[in-house]
Amino acid sequence: MTHLDLTLAMLALLVTPGPTNTLMVLTGAERGLPRGLALIPAELAGYLLTVAPLTLAGAPLLQDLPQARAALAVAAGLWVAVLALRLWRLPGADKGRPAVSAGQVFLTTLLNPKALIFGLVLLPSPSQAASHLALFAGLVVAVAVLWVAAGAGLGRRQGRPSPLVPALRRGASLWLGALSVALVLRGIGLA
């Protein structure tokens, strides 16, 4: 795979709506761009803590433990279901309390199934691991900025949250619920 092919493949996967991107849009809508950007290090850390070890040693490890992929998919699905429920039932959601924390972004990204694709399919080249991981980190930050900015554009009006924010929370909750079902079904072999 050429450097351009790798970049385009990673970019396409990163911009695909998923659990982490959903949280980043919601963060931008609730907090605005400057404060929303503060959660990007949590996303980057979550990805790197999963992707780097997989890039360096993951393929042989998962070959010996085929159930590990299924278990990761189920764990990710269950975590995303918890997030969906929390967003739906968030106490004080209309009182300005942010729905998304850095810890939630970190854990969601750590368990994001996209990390498996990055670490096991797109990036495993030990001889080029440093340059590939640097490129990956740069793309993660760039795409996260875009998602936070999109949310900020949707959810902030004159420096304050717009009336759309509660609807965005409910929409994000429904989307995360659907993703969680798909992940669990994939993990148990029904999808």
Secondary structure, DSSP 8 states (H G I E B T S, - for coil): --HHHHHHHHHHHHHS--HHHHHHHHHHHHH-HHHHGGGHHHHHHHHHHHHHHIIIIIHHHHHH-THHHHHHHHHHHHHHHHHHHHHHT-TTGGGT--S--HHHHHHHHHT-HHHHHIIIIIS--GGGHHHHHHHHHHHHHHHHHHHHHHHHHHHEETTEE-TTHHHHHHHHHHHHHHHHHHHHHHHTT--
